[in-house]
Every structure is written in C-alpha cells, then in structure tokens.
C-alpha cells in the first residue's frame, strides 16, 4: 500500500512540482489550495504525512499545524512546514511541526525530509 501525503500550498506551480516528484517516488499524493477545510480533508484522505506552506491566503501554516496536532485523530501525523520566512522571528517549532524546509527548496531536500519522517 502506498504511503499517502497531503500537500497544502496556495501556489499551484509548487503543488504540481511537489506532486510530480512525490508521485515519482511512489507516494499517493493529494494536493489542495483550500486551507479552510484542511482538517476535514485530512480526516477523509488520512495521510501519512502533511506538507504545509507557512503563508497561505488568509491562513498560517503554523496555526493549521496546531489544529492537526491538537486533533485526537490526526496528532500523530508528521507535518512539514515550508517557509520563505525562516529569517524572521517566527518560531515554527512551537506549533509542534516535525520538520521545516526553507523556500526555495530542492527536491532532494524535500525527499530527505519526507523519507526521514515516513517509510515508503
């Protein structure tokens, strides 16, 4: 059975590239730009890993991560937050994410983080 990954980003180009790279690595990948229903989407898709953009249209990835980690059905799901804002005073680890990737990132770095958090 393929491991499932859900990717949330408001940039369709990023979603397409990440989906293609992860699908090539034999993951089942679902992509979305809809942050407002992310918990419902996660409960339906039941991913083994979530990749979140930090800055979303009207939402923050760290807030979404907190929602995931406080949910009794989802709290064990590893979360990677991708951010172009790592140089600011934002402490992303306080949201209990499992890994952080600075944008822009290479696909090798992304795959290293993914494989470090789930076994394919």
SVG drawing of the C-alpha trace seen along z (x, -y; Angstrom):
<svg xmlns="http://www.w3.org/2000/svg" viewBox="-14 -39 33 41">
<polyline fill="none" stroke="black" stroke-width="0.4" points="0.0,0.0 1.3,-3.4 2.1,-5.9 -0.2,-9.0 1.0,-12.6 -1.2,-15.7 0.3,-19.0 -1.3,-22.4 0.0,-25.4 -1.5,-28.4 0.9,-28.3 -0.3,-25.8 3.1,-25.6 4.6,-24.4 1.8,-21.9 2.3,-20.5 6.1,-20.1 5.9,-18.6 3.1,-16.2 5.1,-15.0 8.3,-14.5 6.5,-12.6 4.4,-10.5 7.5,-9.5 8.8,-8.2 5.7,-6.0 3.7,-8.1 0.0,-8.6 -0.2,-12.4 -3.2,-14.7 -2.8,-18.5 -5.0,-21.3 -5.1,-25.1 -8.1,-25.1 -6.9,-25.8 -10.4,-26.4 -11.3,-22.7 -8.0,-21.2 -9.0,-19.2 -11.9,-17.7 -9.7,-16.9 -7.2,-15.2 -9.8,-13.1 -11.1,-11.9 -7.7,-11.3 -5.9,-10.0 -2.4,-10.9 0.8,-9.5 2.4,-13.0 1.3,-16.6 3.3,-19.3 2.1,-22.8 3.1,-26.2 3.6,-28.7 2.0,-31.7 -1.4,-30.9 -4.2,-33.0 -5.7,-34.2 -4.2,-31.3 -0.9,-30.5 0.7,-27.1 1.7,-27.1 -2.0,-27.6 -3.0,-24.7 -0.3,-22.6 -1.5,-23.3 -5.0,-22.2 -3.6,-19.0 -1.5,-18.3 -4.5,-19.0 -6.8,-16.7 -7.3,-13.3 -7.4,-11.6 -4.5,-13.4 -2.0,-14.3 0.5,-11.5 0.6,-12.7 4.0,-14.2 3.9,-17.7 6.5,-19.5 6.2,-23.3 7.7,-25.1 8.6,-28.7 10.4,-31.6 10.2,-33.4 12.8,-31.5 14.9,-34.6 12.2,-36.4 11.5,-35.9 8.8,-33.3 9.4,-30.1 7.8,-27.5 8.7,-24.7 6.3,-26.0 3.5,-24.7 4.9,-21.1 5.7,-20.6 8.1,-17.7 10.3,-19.4 10.8,-22.8 12.1,-23.4 13.2,-26.8 11.8,-28.1 13.0,-27.9 14.0,-24.2 15.4,-21.5 13.6,-18.3 16.4,-16.3 16.0,-18.2 12.2,-17.6 12.6,-13.9 15.2,-13.6 12.7,-15.2 9.8,-13.0 11.8,-9.8 13.1,-10.8 9.5,-11.1 7.8,-8.1 9.0,-4.9 7.9,-4.3"/>
</svg>
